[in-house]
Amino acid sequence: MTTQKGKIDIQTENIFPIIKKFLYSDHEIFLRELVSNAVDATQKLKTLSSMGKVKDELGDLTIHVEIDKKNKTLTVRDRGIGMTSEEVDKYINQIAFSSAEEFVKKFKTKSEAEQNAIIGHFGLGFYSAFMVSDKVVINTKTYKKGGSTKAVRWECDGSPEYTMDASDKKDRGTDITLYISEENKEFLEDYRVEELLKKYCKFLPVPIQFGMETIFEPVEGEKDKDGNPKTREVKRPKIINNPEPLWKKSPAEAKEEEYKTFYRELYPMSFEEPLFHIHLNVDYPFNLTGILYFPKAKKDYELQRNKIQLYSNQVFITDSVEGIVPEFLTLLHGVIDSPDIPLNVSRSYLQSDQNVKKISGYITRKVADKLSEIFKADRKNFEEKWDDIKVFIEYGMISEPKFYDKAEKFALLKNTDGKYFTLEEYKKEIEKTQKDKDKKLIYLYATNVDEQYAYIQNAKERGYDVLLLDGVLDPHFINTLEQKLTDSSFARVDSNTIDKLIVKEEEAPSKLDDKQKEKIKEAFERNIDKKQFEVSFENLSESEMPVTITQNEFMRRMKDMEAIGGSPMMGMGSLPDTFNLIINANNKLINKIPEIEDEKKADELVRQIYDLARLSKNLLKGKELDEFVKRSVKLVN
């Protein structure tokens, strides 16, 4: 062919600067686009071959990515379908550039969110090359299909002018060579290019070679002095991707060990095995495959988000999936792949996409069904994993009503003895000791077995069970359960005396008259912090503590939520620590106080009783704790 020089028929002279500046927010995307195009060309060739339309041998279809530091070039080379000169003229000079011009016209009149959405509809992947290049060269040769099969060389320096002439390329396929600009020379570094290939192209369906690697292979029949097989150093092409990732398999074909191996491939720096997996595989009403893993949660629930990788036809899109998958599932690990998710659009656009919304709903249902299946098949195993997975399930029940409806059948409550109940089972359990159907059921719970030990034991001695709700999400989870279980309420076991938490018909009589109570109250108010403690009396049994410190359930919940950044009273300042100081009117020590004539001696006894109560709540510290210890030693002597 004769050399063809031309000017692309566009009116916008500065189209390339606009594409360079606005086409993608991140220039590194160019490599994903070019390699993806090479994969598409290779896949098209394989399809035509399977239809009998390609007569020559396909041979090695590996895509090569090469750096030439001397000439400052980066080349993506495939052995795919290739192009004729007519096709280059049509798809590069006419269609793509006219699309680019239309893109620019629409782009200038849109908001930022709309601009991002437009990008995905113009097929401008090839032109991302100009974001990092001073010049781009296409060298291409089509497969044998009748007509001209002469190779073509196309060159453009980022202006509307191009050159196209014959090439001496012998092999079928396309080479795209980028002459990297000075400000983008990072893309001439091996480590940087390999990093991008592993990020965006790790699971593309055609092998991708970048450089060479050294391995040590055994020498057949030879052993060293210790009897071990001898090895030799061998260099081989480095294939940076896995063309057949596990999620492409049917769940029925995949083995348990493969799921563990694939998890290590996804997260090579993770040292813990996942608890279990969920294999996603649906083709209607949308296409979706993937594998989600439940990681083992640490006690403090310091879980990393951005662990789910989102793909479209094995091309990496993002690992920031909030709004694309349900919020509570962003704590999971794994891969989701759907060709129905567009590649080059913003996350805000994805979140409003109808297919994405359907996918989100499907994933929620699939996760719930899998958890239900595990629970029914092996409840003992499910209970053993509960402490590690409860954060996911509670988060889902708090944030997703549809998930709650399914999860209420397998969500568990654990009591302080380590026994597990479903919500329905536990309701029946506490109905045995709370028989008054006209009153709400009270779910007693503790958040720290050691700190609330005395309160727990007191409740158990009265025949009441106590739940352990010590997770970071439990304050919110309790609120959710109270909204759903309208005939029930939750009370922390130390939020009041047990007889006030679960009210009985009859109250024990008091051994104190009003005058004695007034004298005792005055003694306590002389010796306590009245801003922090409010004094009251209750007629408890003689064996119970002389003074019990409790904290109002509502105020304590507000404090708990404030501590994890979720208080509904945010913006009003930090909530004060206030407590109820409940005096047992029937305790022998309390009954002694009105009999003591010497006010100093009465105050000393009151301070000792008061400090004992504070000590039991871990409220006695510093100087006050030191004074209490010295006073206790004096009393013992």
C-alpha positions, 0 to 999 in steps of 0.5 A, a space after each residue: 500500500 502507498 503511504 497514507 497521510 491524513 487529518 482526522 475529520 474532526 472540528 475540535 482541534 484540542 481533542 487530545 488534550 481533553 482526552 488526556 485530561 478527562 478520559 480517566 481520573 487515573 492514568 494507570 488505567 491505560 495498561 488495563 485498557 490496552 491489555 483488555 483490547 488485546 484479550 478481546 482480539 485474541 478471544 475473537 480469533 478463538 471464536 472464529 477458529 471454533 466456527 471454522 472461519 480461521 484456517 491457519 494454526 492459532 499457535 501460542 496466543 500469549 499476550 506480551 508486554 515489553 519495555 524498552 528503556 533505551 527507546 522509552 517505549 512500552 509495547 503490548 503485543 497480541 496474536 489475535 485477530 489483527 486488522 486490515 488497512 481498511 479496518 484501521 481506517 474505519 475503527 481508528 481514524 473514523 469511528 473511534 475519533 468521531 466517538 471521541 469528538 462526540 464524547 468531548 461535545 457531551 463531556 463539556 456540558 455535563 456534571 462530574 458524575 455525568 462525565 464519568 458515566 459518559 466515558 463507558 459508552 464511547 469505546 475509547 479504551 485505545 485512546 487512553 494510550 495518549 494520556 501517557 505517550 508522546 506518540 503511539 504506533 499500531 503495527 497490525 496484520 490480520 488473519 487469512 480471511 480473503 482479500 488483502 492481508 498486508 500488514 499496516 503501520 499507523 502512527 499518531 503523535 496526539 494531534 489530529 494528524 496521522 500516518 498509515 502505510 505498509 508494514 513488514 510485520 510477518 506475524 498475525 496480530 497487533 502490536 501497540 507501541 507507546 513512546 512514553 512521555 517524560 512526565 510518565 516515565 514511571 511506566 518504563 519501570 519493570 516493578 511499576 508495570 508488573 504492579 499494574 498488570 497484577 492489579 488489573 489483569 491478574 485473572 484475564 482469560 489469556 496468558 500475559 507474559 511480562 519478562 522472565 523469572 528464575 525457577 529451580 527444577 529437579 535434575 532427573 536421576 541426580 542427587 546431592 550428597 544428602 540424597 536430595 534431588 539436585 536442582 538447576 536454575 532455569 529461566 522461563 517466561 513470567 506469566 503474571 495472570 491466572 487465565 482460569 480463576 476458580 470462580 469460573 468453575 461450576 461450584 459442583 466441580 470445585 474442591 474444598 482445597 481449591 477454595 483455600 488455595 485460591 484464597 491464598 492467591 487472592 490474599 498472599 499476606 493473609 496468615 489465617 484460613 477463611 471460615 467458609 466460602 460462598 460460590 456465586 453462580 447465576 445467569 438470569 436475570 443477570 450474569 454473575 459469578 464469584 466467591 465470597 469468603 467469611 474471614 475470621 474476625 478478631 475479638 476487637 473486630 478490626 476488619 478491613 474493608 475493600 477486600 472484595 475485588 470487583 471484575 467485569 469479564 475477568 477485568 479488574 474494576 475496583 476494590 471499593 465496593 461500598 454501594 455496589 454490594 450491601 454495606 454489611 458484606 463489605 467486611 467479607 473477602 473475595 471476588 465478584 465478576 459480572 459482565 453486566 457491570 460497566 467498566 469505565 464509570 464512576 462508583 456513583 454511577 454504578 450505585 444507581 445502575 439497575 443491574 447493580 441493584 439487582 446484583 446487590 439483592 441477589 448477593 444478600 439472599 445468597 449469603 443468607 441462604 448459605 448461612 441457613 444451609 450451614 446452620 441446618 446441616 451442622 449446628 454444632 459447627 455453626 455455633 463454634 464459628 459464631 463468635 467469628 461470624 456474629 459481626 457480619 450477621 448482626 451488621 446485616 440484621 441491623 442494616 438490611 431488613 430483608 436479611 433480618 427476615 432470613 437471619 432471625 432463623 439462624 442468628 444466635 444468642 449466647 448466654 454467660 454459661 456459653 450456651 447458644 439459642 436461636 431468637 425463638 428458643 431464647 424467648 421460650 427459655 425466659 418465658 419459663 421464669 417470666 410468666 406474667 403475659 401482661 408484661 414485657 419479657 426482659 432479656 437480661 444481658 452482660 457485656 463483661 462477665 468479670 466486671 459484672 460477675 456479682 450482678 450475673 450471679 445474683 440474677 442466676 441465684 434468682 433463677 434468671 438467665 443472662 445473655 453475653 452481648 460483648 460485641 462492638 455492634 451489640 448496642 445497635 443490635 439490641 436496639 434492632 431486636 427491641 424494634 422487632 421483638 415488640 413484646 420484649 426489652 433488654 436490660 443490662 444486668 447491672 442497670 438496676 437491682 434484679 427486683 427492679 429489672 424483673 418486677 414481682 407482685 410482692 415487695 419485701 418489707 423494709 427494716 427501716 422507718 422514714 426517719 432512719 432512712 433520712 439519717 442514712 441518706 444524709 450520711 451518704 450524701 456527706 461522703 459521695 459525689 452527688 453530681 455523679 451518684 443519686 441515692 435511693 433505697 430498696 428493700 432487698 434481702 439481708 444477704 445482698 450487698 449493702 450498696 449497689 451501684 447501677 447505671 440507667 439503661 438508656 443513658 448507658 446505651 447512649 454512652 456505649 454508642 457514643 464510644 463507637 461513634 454512633 450516638 443519636 445525641 452527637 453534637 451535644 457534647 460528651 455525656 456525663 457518667 451518672 450512676 444510681 447508688 441503691 441502699 439495701 434497707 435490709 442489710 445489717 451494716 446499713 441498719 447499724 448506721 442510724 445507731 452510731 452516735 459519733 458522726 465521724 465513725 458513721 461517716 467512716 463506715 459509710 465511706 467504706 461501704 461506698 468505696 466497696 461498691 465503687 470497687 466492685 464497679 471498677 470506679 475506685 482509682 488513684 488517691 481514693 483507691 489508696 485511701 480505701 486500702 489504708 482504711 481497710 487495713 486499719 479496720 482489719 487491725 
